[in-house]
Amino acid sequence: MLVAERICKSFPTRAGDLTVLRDVTLRTDTGQAAVIVGPSGSGKSTLLNILGTLEPPTAGHYTLDDQHPFKFSPHELARFRNQQLGFVFQDHHLLPQCSVLENVLVPTLAGHGPQAAAHDCEKRARELLQRVGLAERIDHRPAELSGGERQRVSLARALINQPRLVLADEPTGNLDQHTAERVGGLLAELPREHGVILIVVTHSIALADRFETRYELSDGQLVPRTSAAPASGA
């Protein structure tokens, strides 16, 4: 279970502290998803960075399955991030020199603690690529793929270590409507099919409408919504 309670985040500026998040509370259980919409500059990516342990909150309490990641040593935190979290970015961040299969396998190479046998990792990578419809593109390089195909590779990569939490930051932001619909459908299936917690940040109302649990982040505060609300900005 993901529990974020009264999360605050401020950044120092010459004019004083700039508060981006104010008492944000979010609870999501295994097999569930939540989508967060909001205008540019509202703190969506900052919140995702905190949930992804990429930066600590200024105040508040965050646990994942009763683990307190911000109490870990740097080595423990790196291992936690590698084994428990999966990331899906708008810009994919695939390694251009590596094949599709090699890109999916990258998170298994971190070397934090016991790892599954290389054969088992490759088998799982191939199964994930089959699920996202890329079995025939397994030896291709990212430059040989469409934007939608690259995003599907990033989905498989996010799942390779069987994480507890998957975080998606504008996952359909660079895709055409048809491709965005396909990727959105894959995302919507993740919690049920893979038993993960999924948190999605997006400007896309079409993507937000795929999820039952929706929030709007505005003026640093997270507000539940019964339907997706239009969000300004790009």
SERO-4910 file (N, C-alpha, C, O; in steps of 0.05 Angstrom, whole numbers):
BEGIN
 pado doro    nc1    nc2    nc3   cac1   cac2   cac3    cc1    cc2    cc3    oc1    oc2    oc3
  Met    A     17    -24      0      0      0      0     17     25      0     37     27     15
  Leu    A     10     44    -16     23     70    -17      9     89      2    -15     93     -1
  Val    A     23    101     20     12    121     38     29    146     38     52    145     46
  Ala    A     18    168     28     31    194     30     13    212     46    -10    217     39
  Glu    A     23    222     68      7    238     87     20    265     91     43    268    100
  Arg    A      4    286     85     11    314     91     39    321     79     56    333     92
  Ile    A     42    312     54     68    318     40     70    347     33     51    359     21
  Cys    A     91    360     41     97    388     34    124    389     20    142    373     26
  Lys    A    126    407      1    152    411    -13    156    440    -19    139    453    -32
  Ser    A    178    451     -9    186    479    -15    214    479    -26    230    462    -21
  Phe    A    219    500    -42    245    504    -54    255    532    -46    240    551    -48
  Pro    A    280    535    -38    290    561    -31    294    579    -56    305    569    -76
  Thr    A    286    604    -54    291    623    -75    302    649    -62    302    651    -38
  Arg    A    311    667    -78    322    693    -68    300    708    -53    305    724    -35
  Ala    A    275    704    -62    253    718    -50    241    703    -26    221    712    -15
  Gly    A    253    681    -19    242    664      3    233    637     -7    236    632    -31
  Asp    A    224    621     10    216    594      2    192    594    -16    172    608    -12
  Leu    A    193    578    -38    171    574    -56    158    547    -50    170    526    -53
  Thr    A    133    548    -40    119    524    -33    104    512    -57     88    526    -69
  Val    A    111    488    -64     99    475    -87     77    456    -80     56    454    -93
  Leu    A     81    441    -57     61    422    -48     53    429    -19     70    435     -3
  Arg    A     27    428    -14     16    435     13     -1    413     24    -24    409     14
  Asp    A      9    398     43     -8    378     57    -22    359     38    -46    354     40
  Val    A     -6    348     20    -18    328      0    -20    301     13      0    291     25
  Thr    A    -43    289     12    -48    263     23    -59    245      1    -78    252    -13
  Leu    A    -47    221     -2    -55    202    -22    -51    174    -12    -30    167     -1
  Arg    A    -72    157    -15    -70    129     -7    -80    112    -30   -102    116    -40
  Thr    A    -64     92    -38    -71     74    -60    -61     46    -53    -39     43    -44
  Asp    A    -78     26    -58    -70     -1    -51    -61    -17    -75    -65     -8    -98
  Thr    A    -50    -40    -71    -41    -58    -92    -63    -64   -111    -86    -70   -103
  Gly    A    -58    -63   -137    -78    -69   -157    -96    -45   -164   -115    -48   -178
  Gln    A    -89    -22   -153   -105      2   -158    -89     23   -173    -64     22   -173
  Ala    A   -103     42   -185    -90     63   -199   -102     90   -191   -126     91   -184
  Ala    A    -87    111   -194    -97    138   -190    -84    156   -211    -61    153   -218
  Val    A   -100    174   -221    -90    193   -241    -92    221   -230   -111    228   -216
  Ile    A    -72    237   -236    -71    264   -225    -69    283   -249    -50    281   -265
  Val    A    -88    302   -250    -87    323   -271    -82    350   -257    -83    352   -233
  Gly    A    -77    370   -273    -72    396   -262    -56    413   -281    -43    402   -299
  Pro    A    -57    439   -278    -43    457   -296    -13    455   -293     -3    445   -273
  Ser    A      2    465   -313     31    465   -312     39    482   -288     28    503   -282
  Gly    A     59    473   -273     69    487   -250     54    482   -225     59    494   -204
  Ser    A     35    463   -226     18    458   -202     32    439   -182     23    436   -160
  Gly    A     54    426   -190     69    408   -173     66    379   -179     74    362   -163
  Lys    A     54    372   -202     49    344   -208     75    328   -210     78    307   -198
  Ser    A     94    339   -225    120    325   -228    136    324   -202    150    305   -197
  Thr    A    133    345   -186    146    345   -160    135    323   -143    151    309   -129
  Leu    A    109    320   -142     97    299   -126    106    271   -137    112    253   -121
  Leu    A    107    268   -163    116    243   -174    145    237   -167    152    214   -161
  Asn    A    162    258   -166    190    254   -159    192    245   -130    210    229   -123
  Ile    A    175    255   -112    176    247    -84    167    218    -81    179    202    -67
  Leu    A    145    211    -95    135    183    -94    155    164   -106    157    141    -98
  Gly    A    171    174   -125    192    158   -137    218    159   -123    238    148   -132
  Thr    A    219    172    -99    242    175    -82    265    189    -96    288    186    -88
  Leu    A    259    205   -116    280    220   -130    287    246   -115    309    257   -119
  Glu    A    269    255    -98    275    278    -80    257    275    -56    234    266    -58
  Pro    A    267    284    -32    252    281     -8    232    303     -4    235    325    -15
  Pro    A    210    298     11    192    320     18    204    339     38    222    331     53
  Thr    A    195    363     39    203    381     61    191    373     87    203    376    108
  Ala    A    166    363     86    152    353    109    132    332    100    125    331     77
  Gly    A    124    315    119    104    295    113    115    267    116    138    263    125
  His    A     98    248    109    103    219    115     97    203     90     75    206     79
  Tyr    A    116    187     81    112    170     57    122    142     62    145    138     70
  Thr    A    104    122     58    112     94     60    101     79     36     81     86     24
  Leu    A    115     57     29    106     38      9    108     11     21    130      2     27
  Asp    A     86     -2     24     85    -28     38     99    -27     65    115    -45     71
  Asp    A     93     -6     80    104     -2    107    134      3    107    146      2    129
  Gln    A    146      7     85    174     15     84    177     45     82    161     58     69
  His    A    197     56     95    202     85     97    226     91     80    249     93     91
  Pro    A    223     96     54    247     98     37    265    122     44    289    120     40
  Phe    A    254    143     55    271    166     60    286    163     87    301    182     95
  Lys    A    283    140    100    300    134    123    323    115    115    340    108    132
  Phe    A    323    106     90    344     88     80    370    103     76    371    127     72
  Ser    A    392     87     77    418     98     69    417    101     38    400     90     25
  Pro    A    436    117     27    436    120     -2    437     93    -17    424     90    -38
  His    A    453     74     -7    454     48    -20    427     33    -19    418     22    -38
  Glu    A    415     34      5    389     20      9    368     34     -9    351     20    -20
  Leu    A    369     60    -11    349     75    -27    352     68    -56    332     64    -70
  Ala    A    377     66    -66    381     58    -94    370     30    -99    358     26   -120
  Arg    A    375     12    -81    365    -15    -84    334    -16    -84    322    -29   -100
  Phe    A    322      0    -65    293      2    -63    282     12    -90    262      2   -100
  Arg    A    294     33   -100    284     46   -124    285     27   -148    267     25   -164
  Asn    A    307     12   -149    311     -7   -171    291    -31   -170    281    -40   -190
  Gln    A    286    -41   -146    271    -65   -143    241    -61   -138    225    -78   -145
  Gln    A    234    -38   -128    206    -33   -120    191    -13   -138    166    -12   -137
  Leu    A    206      2   -154    193     23   -170    198     19   -199    219     10   -207
  Gly    A    178     26   -215    181     27   -244    173     54   -254    153     66   -245
  Phe    A    188     65   -274    183     92   -284    176     91   -314    189     77   -329
  Val    A    156    106   -321    149    110   -350    149    140   -355    133    155   -343
  Phe    A    168    149   -372    171    178   -377    159    185   -404    156    169   -422
  Gln    A    153    211   -407    142    221   -432    163    217   -455    155    211   -477
  Asp    A    188    220   -449    209    219   -470    224    193   -470    245    191   -482
  His    A    213    172   -458    223    145   -460    250    140   -447    252    121   -431
  His    A    270    156   -453    297    152   -442    308    124   -448    320    112   -430
  Leu    A    304    115   -472    316     90   -481    345     95   -489    352    117   -498
  Leu    A    362     75   -486    389     77   -495    391     72   -525    384     50   -534
  Pro    A    400     91   -540    399     89   -570    416     67   -581    410     56   -602
  Gln    A    438     60   -567    456     40   -577    447     11   -571    459     -8   -581
  Cys    A    426      8   -555    417    -18   -546    392    -26   -561    376    -10   -570
  Ser    A    389    -52   -564    364    -63   -576    341    -60   -558    344    -53   -534
  Val    A    317    -65   -568    293    -65   -552    296    -84   -528    290    -76   -505
  Leu    A    305   -108   -533    308   -128   -511    328   -118   -491    323   -120   -467
  Glu    A    350   -107   -500    371    -97   -481    361    -74   -465    368    -72   -441
  Asn    A    345    -56   -477    334    -34   -462    316    -43   -439    316    -32   -417
  Val    A    300    -63   -445    281    -74   -425    297    -87   -402    289    -86   -379
  Leu    A    320    -99   -408    336   -113   -388    354    -94   -371    365   -103   -351
  Val    A    356    -69   -379    375    -51   -365    370    -51   -334    390    -52   -320
  Pro    A    345    -48   -324    341    -48   -295    351    -73   -280    355    -72   -256
  Thr    A    353    -95   -295    362   -120   -282    392   -120   -278    403   -138   -265
  Leu    A    407   -101   -289    436   -101   -288    447    -84   -266    472    -82   -264
  Ala    A    430    -72   -249    440    -54   -229    457    -67   -208    475    -55   -197
  Gly    A    453    -93   -203    470   -108   -185    465   -103   -155    483   -106   -139
  His    A    441    -94   -148    434    -90   -120    423   -116   -108    399   -122   -112
  Gly    A    439   -130    -94    430   -154    -80    426   -177   -100    434   -175   -123
  Pro    A    413   -199    -91    409   -222   -108    391   -215   -132    370   -203   -129
  Gln    A    399   -224   -155    384   -219   -180    376   -246   -191    389   -267   -187
  Ala    A    354   -246   -206    346   -270   -220    367   -278   -240    382   -261   -250
  Ala    A    367   -303   -247    386   -312   -268    381   -297   -294    359   -290   -300
  Ala    A    403   -293   -309    401   -278   -334    381   -291   -352    366   -277   -366
  His    A    380   -317   -353    360   -331   -370    332   -324   -362    315   -320   -379
  Asp    A    326   -324   -336    299   -317   -326    292   -289   -333    269   -283   -340
  Cys    A    311   -270   -330    306   -242   -337    299   -239   -366    281   -225   -373
  Glu    A    315   -252   -383    310   -250   -412    283   -262   -419    268   -252   -436
  Lys    A    276   -284   -406    250   -297   -412    227   -278   -404    208   -275   -419
  Arg    A    230   -264   -381    209   -246   -373    208   -222   -392    186   -212   -398
  Ala    A    231   -212   -400    231   -189   -419    217   -196   -445    202   -180   -455
  Arg    A    222   -220   -455    209   -228   -480    179   -231   -476    164   -224   -493
  Glu    A    171   -241   -452    142   -243   -447    129   -216   -445    107   -212   -456
  Leu    A    142   -197   -432    131   -170   -430    129   -156   -458    110   -143   -464
  Leu    A    150   -160   -474    149   -148   -501    127   -161   -518    115   -148   -535
  Gln    A    122   -187   -514    100   -200   -527     74   -187   -519     56   -183   -535
  Arg    A     71   -182   -493     46   -170   -483     41   -142   -494     17   -135   -499
  Val    A     62   -127   -498     58   -100   -509     59    -99   -539     60    -78   -551
  Gly    A     60   -122   -552     58   -124   -581     84   -118   -596     83   -108   -618
  Leu    A    107   -123   -583    132   -117   -596    150   -141   -600    175   -138   -602
  Ala    A    139   -165   -600    155   -189   -603    171   -189   -629    193   -201   -630
  Glu    A    160   -176   -650    174   -176   -675    195   -154   -678    209   -152   -698
  Arg    A    196   -137   -657    215   -114   -658    237   -117   -638    251    -97   -631
  Ile    A    241   -140   -627    258   -145   -604    287   -138   -609    302   -130   -590
  Asp    A    297   -140   -634    325   -135   -640    329   -107   -653    351   -101   -660
  His    A    308    -91   -655    310    -65   -666    322    -45   -646    320    -49   -622
  Arg    A    333    -23   -656    343     -1   -640    320     19   -638    302     20   -654
  Pro    A    321     36   -617    300     56   -613    295     74   -637    272     81   -643
  Ala    A    316     81   -652    313     98   -675    296     85   -697    286     99   -715
  Glu    A    293     59   -696    278     44   -716    249     41   -708    233     28   -722
  Leu    A    241     52   -685    214     49   -674    198     75   -676    210     96   -677
  Ser    A    172     72   -677    155     96   -675    154    105   -646    163     91   -628
  Gly    A    143    129   -642    140    139   -615    124    121   -597    130    117   -573
  Gly    A    102    110   -608     86     92   -592    100     66   -585     97     56   -563
  Glu    A    116     56   -604    131     32   -599    152     37   -577    156     20   -559
  Arg    A    165     60   -578    185     66   -558    172     68   -530    184     60   -510
  Gln    A    148     80   -529    134     82   -503    126     54   -493    126     50   -469
  Arg    A    119     36   -511    113      9   -502    137     -6   -492    136    -23   -474
  Val    A    161      0   -504    186    -11   -493    190     -1   -465    198    -17   -447
  Ser    A    185     24   -460    189     36   -433    170     23   -413    176     21   -390
  Leu    A    146     16   -422    127      2   -404    138    -25   -396    138    -32   -373
  Ala    A    148    -40   -416    160    -66   -410    184    -63   -391    187    -78   -372
  Arg    A    200    -43   -396    224    -38   -379    215    -32   -350    228    -41   -331
  Ala    A    194    -16   -347    184     -9   -320    175    -33   -305    175    -33   -280
  Leu    A    167    -54   -319    156    -78   -305    175   -100   -301    169   -120   -288
  Ile    A    199    -98   -313    217   -121   -314    225   -132   -286    229   -156   -283
  Asn    A    228   -114   -267    236   -123   -240    212   -128   -221    215   -131   -197
  Gln    A    189   -130   -233    164   -136   -218    161   -116   -195    160   -124   -172
  Pro    A    159    -90   -201    158    -70   -180    131    -70   -166    112    -81   -175
  Arg    A    130    -57   -143    106    -53   -128     91    -28   -137     66    -27   -136
  Leu    A    106     -8   -147     95     17   -155    105     25   -182    129     25   -187
  Val    A     87     33   -201     95     44   -227     85     73   -228     62     79   -223
  Leu    A    104     91   -236     98    119   -238    100    127   -267    121    123   -280
  Ala    A     80    140   -277     79    148   -306     75    178   -308     55    189   -298
  Asp    A     95    192   -319     95    221   -322     89    229   -351    106    226   -368
  Glu    A     64    238   -356     55    246   -383     62    224   -403     75    230   -423
  Pro    A     53    199   -399     62    177   -416     51    178   -444     62    164   -461
  Thr    A     30    194   -449     20    196   -477     24    224   -488     12    230   -509
  Gly    A     40    240   -475     42    268   -482     53    273   -510     46    293   -523
  Asn    A     70    255   -520     83    259   -546     71    241   -568     83    238   -589
  Leu    A     48    229   -563     37    209   -581     13    220   -596     -2    237   -586
  Asp    A      8    210   -620    -16    217   -635    -40    203   -621    -37    186   -604
  Gln    A    -64    212   -629    -88    202   -615    -91    172   -615    -97    160   -595
  His    A    -87    160   -638    -91    131   -640    -71    116   -623    -78     98   -608
  Thr    A    -45    124   -624    -24    111   -609    -29    116   -579    -25     98   -563
  Ala    A    -37    141   -572    -43    147   -544    -65    130   -532    -63    121   -509
  Glu    A    -85    124   -549   -106    106   -540    -96     78   -534   -104     65   -514
  Arg    A    -78     68   -551    -67     41   -547    -50     40   -522    -53     22   -505
  Val    A    -32     60   -518    -15     61   -495    -32     65   -470    -27     53   -449
  Gly    A    -53     82   -472    -71     86   -449    -85     61   -441    -88     56   -417
  Gly    A    -92     45   -460   -105     19   -454    -86      0   -439    -94    -13   -421
  Leu    A    -61      0   -448    -41    -17   -434    -37     -8   -406    -34    -24   -387
  Leu    A    -35     19   -402    -32     29   -375    -55     22   -357    -51     14   -334
  Ala    A    -79     25   -367   -103     19   -351   -104    -10   -342   -116    -17   -322
  Glu    A    -91    -28   -358    -91    -57   -351    -70    -64   -331    -71    -86   -319
  Leu    A    -50    -47   -327    -27    -54   -310    -35    -63   -282    -26    -84   -273
  Pro    A    -50    -47   -267    -56    -55   -239    -68    -82   -236    -60    -98   -219
  Arg    A    -88    -88   -253   -101   -114   -251    -84   -137   -261    -82   -158   -248
  Glu    A    -70   -133   -283    -55   -155   -295    -28   -160   -281    -19   -183   -280
  His    A    -16   -139   -269     10   -143   -258     11   -138   -227     32   -141   -215
  Gly    A    -12   -132   -216    -14   -129   -187      3   -106   -176     14   -108   -154
  Val    A      5    -84   -191     20    -61   -183      2    -39   -174    -22    -38   -180
  Ile    A     14    -19   -160      1      6   -156     11     24   -179     34     26   -185
  Leu    A     -8     38   -191     -2     56   -214    -10     84   -207    -33     90   -200
  Ile    A      9    103   -210      3    132   -208     10    145   -234     33    143   -243
  Val    A     -9    158   -246     -6    171   -272    -10    201   -269    -30    210   -257
  Val    A      9    217   -279      6    246   -281      2    253   -310     18    244   -327
  Thr    A    -18    269   -317    -24    274   -345    -40    300   -348    -54    309   -330
  His    A    -37    311   -372    -55    333   -381    -78    321   -398    -97    336   -404
  Ser    A    -76    296   -406    -95    284   -424   -120    276   -410   -120    258   -393
  Ile    A   -142    289   -417   -168    281   -406   -177    254   -415   -189    239   -400
  Ala    A   -170    247   -440   -177    221   -451   -163    199   -434   -175    179   -428
  Leu    A   -138    203   -428   -124    183   -411   -135    183   -383   -139    161   -371
  Ala    A   -140    206   -371   -150    208   -344   -177    194   -341   -183    182   -321
  Asp    A   -193    195   -363   -220    183   -362   -219    153   -361   -240    140   -356
  Arg    A   -196    141   -366   -194    112   -365   -192    101   -336   -195     77   -331
  Phe    A   -188    119   -317   -184    111   -289   -206    121   -271   -216    143   -273
  Glu    A   -214    103   -252   -236    110   -234   -228    130   -213   -244    147   -206
  Thr    A   -204    128   -203   -194    146   -181   -179    169   -194   -158    165   -206
  Arg    A   -189    193   -191   -177    216   -203   -174    239   -183   -190    242   -164
  Tyr    A   -152    254   -187   -147    277   -170   -139    300   -187   -130    297   -210
  Glu    A   -143    324   -176   -132    348   -189   -113    361   -169   -119    364   -145
  Leu    A    -90    369   -179    -70    383   -163    -71    412   -171    -64    419   -194
  Ser    A    -78    429   -153    -80    458   -158    -72    474   -134    -80    468   -111
  Asp    A    -55    494   -139    -44    510   -117    -31    493    -96    -32    499    -72
  Gly    A    -18    471   -104     -4    454    -86    -20    435    -70     -9    421    -52
  Gln    A    -46    434    -75    -64    416    -59    -77    396    -77    -85    402   -100
  Leu    A    -80    371    -67    -92    349    -82   -121    346    -74   -128    342    -51
  Val    A   -138    347    -95   -167    346    -90   -179    323   -106   -176    322   -130
  Pro    A   -194    305    -93   -207    283   -107   -228    295   -126   -241    315   -121
  Arg    A   -231    281   -149   -251    289   -169   -267    265   -177   -257    243   -179
  Thr    A   -293    269   -183   -310    248   -192   -307    244   -222   -315    223   -233
  Ser    A   -297    264   -236   -292    262   -265   -268    278   -271   -261    297   -256
  Ala    A   -254    271   -293   -230    286   -300   -237    314   -307   -257    320   -321
  Ala    A   -220    333   -299   -225    361   -304   -204    371   -324   -181    363   -324
  Pro    A   -213    389   -342   -194    401   -361   -171    413   -347   -174    427   -326
  Ala    A   -147    409   -358   -123    421   -346   -109    438   -366   -105    429   -389
  Ser    A   -102    462   -359    -89    480   -377    -59    474   -378    -49    461   -360
  Gly    A    -46    484   -399    -17    480   -401    -11    457   -420    -29    443   -430
  Ala    A     14    454   -425     23    433   -444     39    412   -429     48    393   -442
***
